[in-house]
Amino acid sequence: MSTGRTNRRRFLKIAGASGVILAASGTGYMLTRGPTRALRPWEQAGAERYPDPMRAALSYAILAPSPYNRQPWLVQLHGPHDALLYCDLDRLLPYTDPFNRQTVIALGCFLELFSLAAAQAGFAAQITLFPEGDPGNGLDKRPIARLHLAPQPDIPKDPLFAHCRARRTTREPFDMGRAVPAEPLARMARATRATTSVRFGATRDQAEAEQLRQLARDGVHQEFASRTVRQETADFMRIGRREIEQSPDGIAVSNPVVELLQQFDLIDRENMAARKSRAFALGFERMEQLALASPGFFWIATADNDRGSQIAAGRAYLRASLQATADGLAMQPLSQTLREYPGMRKLYVKLHRLLMEQPGERIQMLARIGYADRVPPAPRWPLEHRLRATGVS
């Protein structure tokens, strides 16, 4: 037997024995082996690096969460106090998010973090949504919002801003022996009330939590049954430190074993999406484990599902996540049962029957919440990469 074939079999055995997780919600890179350049935006945000107020506020806004960490924001500057926010149409998720709802929610998260950062620097963020018209069912090249910073030295500074660098999405099992107390959930509810037209909800008892765990698990099953969704997930994985540094978006997957397997060309996106592959089986098991290792849940709902409501849901979710961070809670969105592709319809209806309070209400975000070890931040493109060139410097 050739040496190359022997090495390949040896490393495949290592991959199986070590449980390398290559799923969307799988374990991320280890901090000691992780990227460096891709994490710098978390350290560099603020006026020390960006002295003009617009760039300084935007440098915090790019730390907002987004589906698959696609970072869909694109900003055209018009001086130190004015800008237009666009959606980068190359960063949409056509199968996972066919109506761009999750993307618009992410843009709402961006706008809320922008506002918090502006206030911290003594500016009121004046945001005009859809200045050239509402995009309706599909996003287009028109701006999402017009941004203006008005000096206001006495503007109240929101204490939630202090936690923006510490906020994380935790793709790890939570401690099932430690229930989430009512007090931090109440504080999260109060935090979202600064955003109008949304409703915050959270699990009230273990019976309801168990129903949501089972629904979340069923959503994982349905998602893995869809070849197109599965492949879209695999396409946006960044495997190993080199890929993460080159493209600091998507789902970062890197640890010492992954780095070794990558050197021997034993990881690729085709086998990650193939139902009979070991990588697929491990990913499915991991996703199911995360859904079931969820002591509690919270959700954000709106009375309707227009684009303005989706923006409001994103702003509320960002505030809820910062309050959770302040209270030492871990959280992760579980969006499968909220997605609009046909195969998810039955679970979508079942979830809404369980959680909605009024006819026509839309559950915009569902997240698991609990306690877990701290994880590193997700990679980010630097601010400069998310700016659209203009004639104004």
Stockholm file with secondary structure:
# STOCKHOLM 1.0

chainA/1-393         MSTGRTNRRRFLKIAGASGVILAASGTGYMLTRGPTRALRPWEQAGAERYPDPMRAALSYAILAPSPYNRQPWLVQLHGPHDALLYCDLDRLLPYTDPFNRQTVIALGCFLELFSLAAAQAGFAAQITLFPEGDPGNGLDKRPIARLHLAPQPDIPKDPLFAHCRARRTTREPFDMGRAVPAEPLARMARATRATTSVRFGATRDQAEAEQLRQLARDGVHQEFASRTVRQETADFMRIGRREIEQSPDGIAVSNPVVELLQQFDLIDRENMAARKSRAFALGFERMEQLALASPGFFWIATADNDRGSQIAAGRAYLRASLQATADGLAMQPLSQTLREYPGMRKLYVKLHRLLMEQPGERIQMLARIGYADRVPPAPRWPLEHRLRATGVS
#=GR chainA/1-393 SS CCHHHHHHHHHHHHHHHHTCCCSTTSCCCCGGGSCSGGGHHHHHCSTTTCCSHHHHHHHHHTTSCCGGGCCCEEEEECSSSEEEEEECGGGCCTTTSTTCHHHHHHHHHHHHHHHHHHHHTTEEEEEEECTTCCCTTSCCSSCSEEEEEEECTTCCCCGGGGGTTTCCCCCSCCCTTSCCCHHHHHHHHHHHTTSTTEEEEECCSHHHHHHHHHHHHHHHHHHHHCHHHHHHHHHTEEEHHHHHHHSCCSEEECCHHHHHHHHTTCCCHHHHHCTTSHHHHHHHHHHHHHHHSCSEEEEEEESSCSHHHHHHHHHHHHHHHHHHHHTTCEEEECCGGGCCSGGGHHHHHHHHHHHCSSTTCEEEEEEEEECCCCCCCCCCCCGGGGEECCSCC
#=GC SS_cons         CCHHHHHHHHHHHHHHHHTCCCSTTSCCCCGGGSCSGGGHHHHHCSTTTCCSHHHHHHHHHTTSCCGGGCCCEEEEECSSSEEEEEECGGGCCTTTSTTCHHHHHHHHHHHHHHHHHHHHTTEEEEEEECTTCCCTTSCCSSCSEEEEEEECTTCCCCGGGGGTTTCCCCCSCCCTTSCCCHHHHHHHHHHHTTSTTEEEEECCSHHHHHHHHHHHHHHHHHHHHCHHHHHHHHHTEEEHHHHHHHSCCSEEECCHHHHHHHHTTCCCHHHHHCTTSHHHHHHHHHHHHHHHSCSEEEEEEESSCSHHHHHHHHHHHHHHHHHHHHTTCEEEECCGGGCCSGGGHHHHHHHHHHHCSSTTCEEEEEEEEECCCCCCCCCCCCGGGGEECCSCC
//
